[in-house]
Amino acid sequence: MIAQPYQLYVERKDPTRNMARYYAMSIEATLFGDVCLTRRWGRIGARGQARQHHFEREEDAVLLFLELLRRKRMRGYRPQ
């Protein structure tokens, strides 16, 4: 069971480079009792891509969540 909800939506915009990207993450419990970190990214307004990571422990999912958040902040993504 997830102790608290983890959700994130950040964007990176640069009109001079015609860049408008989004990155979204969430941690949720699966029907089988595992924990799933779901990532979605792409151009704002488009469907984009998605990837899921499955973990047995919530702590492992949170560690990956925080590492990905740190990487995105370094690249210029900001909350909206």
Sequence and secondary structure as in RCSB ss.txt:
>XXXX:A:sequence
MIAQPYQLYVERKDPTRNMARYYAMSIEATLFGDVCLTRRWGRIGARGQARQHHFEREEDAVLLFLELLRRKRMR
GYRPQ
>XXXX:A:secstr
  SS EEEEEEEEEGGGTEEEEEEEEEEE TTS EEEEEEEEETTS  EEEEEEESSHHHHHHHHHHHHHHHHHT
T EE 
